[in-house]
Amino acid sequence: MLHKLVTAPMNVVVKVGEKVKEEVDKELYDLNTIQQKLIQLQMMYELEEIPEEVFKEKEEILLQRYEIAKLRELQQWEEMTKK
């Protein structure tokens, strides 16, 4: 009983940390999220809401994230097919 009282707060912290990591990964490496951000960025540029240099800088960052996300997806697929 005492063990549960001591470890319960830590379990909550761990679960919250896992949820935060999951949300961060989704924001950074979710292919659909990145594609939406690229579309949004393109629209902002076309509507002249942002200058070209800002567009290119942000586009490059998003494309790098997309590449990483695609690699992660392939790695996950490979792991699933090995099992």
Backbone as CSV, one residue per row, in Angstrom:
resi,resn,N_x,N_y,N_z,CA_x,CA_y,CA_z,C_x,C_y,C_z
1,MET,0.827,-1.193,0.000,0.000,0.000,0.000,0.874,1.261,0.000
2,LEU,1.871,1.279,0.838,2.768,2.427,0.908,3.497,2.617,-0.417
3,HIS,3.851,1.497,-1.043,4.539,1.549,-2.334,3.672,2.291,-3.358
4,LYS,2.376,2.012,-3.380,1.461,2.670,-4.318,1.361,4.171,-4.034
5,LEU,1.348,4.531,-2.780,1.260,5.946,-2.416,2.501,6.715,-2.861
6,VAL,3.640,6.067,-2.805,4.894,6.705,-3.176,5.050,6.755,-4.695
7,THR,4.701,5.678,-5.384,4.935,5.617,-6.829,3.815,6.218,-7.657
8,ALA,2.634,6.406,-7.107,1.506,6.943,-7.876,1.819,8.304,-8.494
9,PRO,2.384,9.263,-7.729,2.701,10.557,-8.362,3.711,10.419,-9.503
10,MET,4.676,9.527,-9.353,5.659,9.320,-10.413,5.010,8.726,-11.656
11,ASN,4.071,7.813,-11.457,3.372,7.216,-12.594,2.597,8.270,-13.372
12,VAL,1.990,9.204,-12.670,1.253,10.283,-13.321,2.212,11.162,-14.118
13,VAL,3.347,11.491,-13.544,4.347,12.311,-14.230,4.846,11.598,-15.485
14,VAL,5.081,10.299,-15.380,5.551,9.530,-16.534,4.486,9.529,-17.629
15,LYS,3.241,9.319,-17.261,2.159,9.299,-18.253,1.997,10.660,-18.921
16,VAL,2.098,11.723,-18.153,2.007,13.070,-18.726,3.183,13.310,-19.673
17,GLY,4.361,12.899,-19.269,5.538,13.035,-20.118,5.393,12.269,-21.429
18,GLU,4.847,11.066,-21.348,4.626,10.270,-22.560,3.627,10.952,-23.489
19,LYS,2.586,11.524,-22.912,1.564,12.215,-23.715,2.159,13.459,-24.379
20,VAL,2.966,14.195,-23.642,3.612,15.392,-24.208,4.530,14.990,-25.355
21,LYS,5.311,13.945,-25.159,6.206,13.456,-26.227,5.405,13.044,-27.453
22,GLU,4.303,12.365,-27.229,3.444,11.932,-28.336,2.928,13.137,-29.133
23,GLU,2.493,14.164,-28.431,1.977,15.365,-29.097,3.088,16.116,-29.834
24,VAL,4.259,16.185,-29.236,5.396,16.850,-29.882,5.798,16.087,-31.142
25,ASP,5.865,14.763,-31.037,6.190,13.952,-32.209,5.157,14.151,-33.309
26,LYS,3.899,14.227,-32.915,2.847,14.437,-33.913,3.036,15.788,-34.603
27,GLU,3.319,16.792,-33.834,3.512,18.136,-34.394,4.745,18.193,-35.292
28,LEU,5.807,17.544,-34.859,7.054,17.626,-35.616,7.153,16.633,-36.764
29,TYR,6.590,15.435,-36.592,6.869,14.363,-37.540,5.636,13.719,-38.170
30,ASP,4.458,14.257,-37.957,3.271,13.717,-38.589,3.204,14.225,-40.031
31,LEU,3.177,13.299,-40.990,3.210,13.675,-42.401,2.040,14.579,-42.791
32,ASN,0.851,14.254,-42.314,-0.314,15.084,-42.644,-0.190,16.491,-42.080
33,THR,0.308,16.596,-40.867,0.496,17.912,-40.247,1.502,18.736,-41.043
34,ILE,2.592,18.112,-41.441,3.623,18.812,-42.199,3.073,19.244,-43.559
35,GLN,2.330,18.361,-44.213,1.743,18.714,-45.508,0.789,19.898,-45.371
36,GLN,-0.010,19.892,-44.331,-0.933,21.011,-44.093,-0.171,22.314,-43.876
37,LYS,0.911,22.235,-43.131,1.716,23.429,-42.879,2.374,23.931,-44.163
38,LEU,2.796,23.020,-45.034,3.372,23.425,-46.314,2.329,24.122,-47.191
39,ILE,1.130,23.582,-47.210,0.043,24.205,-47.981,-0.272,25.589,-47.436
40,GLN,-0.370,25.674,-46.129,-0.651,26.950,-45.474,0.446,27.970,-45.770
41,LEU,1.679,27.530,-45.721,2.815,28.397,-46.002,2.766,28.887,-47.448
42,GLN,2.473,27.980,-48.365,2.374,28.347,-49.776,1.279,29.390,-49.997
43,MET,0.156,29.200,-49.350,-0.955,30.159,-49.476,-0.556,31.528,-48.937
44,MET,0.115,31.541,-47.801,0.551,32.806,-47.218,1.494,33.540,-48.163
45,TYR,2.375,32.777,-48.805,3.320,33.377,-49.741,2.589,33.915,-50.971
46,GLU,1.689,33.121,-51.511,0.957,33.538,-52.704,0.071,34.758,-52.449
47,LEU,-0.423,34.862,-51.234,-1.248,36.018,-50.871,-0.396,37.203,-50.408
48,GLU,0.922,37.029,-50.517,1.899,38.058,-50.149,1.803,38.474,-48.681
49,GLU,1.472,37.505,-47.851,1.431,37.752,-46.415,2.819,37.610,-45.790
50,ILE,3.701,36.888,-46.487,5.078,36.732,-46.028,6.013,36.960,-47.211
51,PRO,7.202,37.479,-46.946,8.165,37.681,-48.041,8.784,36.356,-48.493
52,GLU,9.389,36.390,-49.647,9.961,35.180,-50.241,11.024,34.541,-49.356
53,GLU,11.887,35.348,-48.747,12.952,34.772,-47.922,12.396,34.030,-46.704
54,VAL,11.327,34.550,-46.122,10.689,33.864,-44.990,10.058,32.563,-45.478
55,PHE,9.406,32.643,-46.627,8.795,31.455,-47.214,9.837,30.367,-47.440
56,LYS,10.940,30.713,-48.081,11.973,29.727,-48.386,12.576,29.121,-47.125
57,GLU,12.789,29.957,-46.118,13.371,29.483,-44.859,12.434,28.478,-44.182
58,LYS,11.167,28.843,-44.074,10.204,27.966,-43.408,9.927,26.720,-44.241
59,GLU,9.912,26.878,-45.550,9.695,25.735,-46.421,10.819,24.718,-46.252
60,GLU,12.041,25.185,-46.195,13.192,24.298,-46.024,13.081,23.512,-44.717
61,ILE,12.700,24.177,-43.651,12.536,23.510,-42.350,11.460,22.440,-42.438
62,LEU,10.332,22.789,-43.046,9.239,21.828,-43.169,9.618,20.646,-44.055
63,LEU,10.349,20.897,-45.119,10.776,19.815,-45.993,11.762,18.881,-45.286
64,GLN,12.618,19.434,-44.448,13.534,18.599,-43.662,12.738,17.733,-42.688
65,ARG,11.751,18.332,-42.034,10.907,17.569,-41.110,10.141,16.477,-41.854
66,TYR,9.689,16.792,-43.073,8.967,15.814,-43.882,9.871,14.622,-44.204
67,GLU,11.098,14.924,-44.575,12.049,13.860,-44.895,12.302,12.967,-43.682
68,ILE,12.486,13.574,-42.526,12.690,12.806,-41.295,11.455,11.969,-40.982
69,ALA,10.286,12.563,-41.138,9.039,11.848,-40.863,8.884,10.652,-41.788
70,LYS,9.234,10.833,-43.042,9.137,9.742,-44.010,10.105,8.611,-43.639
71,LEU,11.316,8.970,-43.227,12.286,7.961,-42.793,11.788,7.200,-41.559
72,ARG,11.214,7.940,-40.613,10.672,7.302,-39.412,9.550,6.344,-39.764
73,GLU,8.711,6.778,-40.705,7.606,5.929,-41.149,8.136,4.638,-41.776
74,LEU,9.161,4.756,-42.611,9.763,3.570,-43.233,10.386,2.645,-42.199
75,GLN,11.042,3.231,-41.192,11.638,2.416,-40.134,10.557,1.673,-39.352
76,GLN,9.459,2.359,-39.058,8.362,1.712,-38.341,7.767,0.584,-39.180
77,TRP,7.631,0.822,-40.468,7.099,-0.196,-41.359,8.015,-1.424,-41.380
78,GLU,9.324,-1.181,-41.469,10.284,-2.281,-41.463,10.214,-3.073,-40.164
79,GLU,10.078,-2.374,-39.035,9.983,-3.051,-37.743,8.730,-3.894,-37.674
80,MET,7.630,-3.379,-38.208,6.365,-4.118,-38.172,6.431,-5.365,-39.047
81,THR,7.105,-5.262,-40.174,7.171,-6.405,-41.094,8.140,-7.482,-40.604
82,LYS,9.073,-7.120,-39.732,10.013,-8.090,-39.179,9.330,-8.985,-38.138
83,LYS,8.303,-8.469,-37.495,7.639,-9.216,-36.404,6.762,-10.276,-36.921
